[in-house]
């Protein structure tokens, strides 16, 4: 991680843990917002107006948090307004790296080799992990935001006329319900799989494991007879669910020891994956190659670095490659 702007140690997935030995995720550091007129958003300072071509998104296709923002960008039709760079899937001793792996990019804006260089360009004394996604402001040459939940919401409403207003991922009438389900989905499933995979005690692992499958069982029942979580149209919560589901059988089931059941064993959750992949542009945000190569490069979980050839996933025919 970075300490006062200097790379201090080999990359480690667990930077903090609780009293039970459970995995604790780092809090995002940059929380400014793009708004239609540049006024301050819910957090941070103002001065980030919606302008086509001004902002750049750094992502990893392995990362569910980063792919949330890619999906929102696709659904809101912001591809022409926000360009993207993709890091390589395999984690290095200095974290995320830009390069020539198929589907990854060099850094066209700042000429960085590692993502942590982007962080120190924004804050030369930054301390913390250099994570994706990163929304970068080309004009002010700084990071606007590195919290995926914020970036999804600003793509939904912060880019004004640049975005497709026929798609609303956070409709006003559903906000209380969306927030309530998000607040449970994140610890029990989105981060729950990481709490299981990176647990350092049996008790912490078993607690996370139970919450993961408790939430999957609940969502399977909720989606029975429904198109999406809140009705006929996808919301940000469907995106949050999808990015975990689509990685589950390929990575979390085996590598993260979340092996009670596969998503393939849940008919309604499997149907949710296929409905999301059928939405315009969503399939292009999923790379099973990046997902498997990325997760299985985590040395603490897979010292040999061997990437499994399977599994044979029922939705793989819907992906672009």
Secondary structure as GFF3:
##gff-version 3
##sequence-region A 1 321
A	DSSP	beta_strand	2	3	.	.	.	ID=ss1
A	DSSP	beta_strand	6	7	.	.	.	ID=ss2
A	DSSP	beta_strand	55	59	.	.	.	ID=ss3
A	DSSP	alpha_helix	64	75	.	.	.	ID=ss4
A	DSSP	beta_strand	82	86	.	.	.	ID=ss5
A	DSSP	alpha_helix	115	122	.	.	.	ID=ss6
A	DSSP	beta_strand	134	137	.	.	.	ID=ss7
A	DSSP	beta_strand	142	145	.	.	.	ID=ss8
A	DSSP	alpha_helix	148	157	.	.	.	ID=ss9
A	DSSP	three_ten_helix	160	162	.	.	.	ID=ss10
A	DSSP	three_ten_helix	172	174	.	.	.	ID=ss11
A	DSSP	alpha_helix	175	185	.	.	.	ID=ss12
A	DSSP	pi_helix	186	190	.	.	.	ID=ss13
A	DSSP	alpha_helix	192	197	.	.	.	ID=ss14
A	DSSP	alpha_helix	202	223	.	.	.	ID=ss15
A	DSSP	alpha_helix	236	247	.	.	.	ID=ss16
A	DSSP	pi_helix	248	252	.	.	.	ID=ss17
A	DSSP	three_ten_helix	263	265	.	.	.	ID=ss18
A	DSSP	alpha_helix	267	278	.	.	.	ID=ss19
A	DSSP	three_ten_helix	282	285	.	.	.	ID=ss20
A	DSSP	alpha_helix	288	295	.	.	.	ID=ss21
A	DSSP	three_ten_helix	316	318	.	.	.	ID=ss22
###
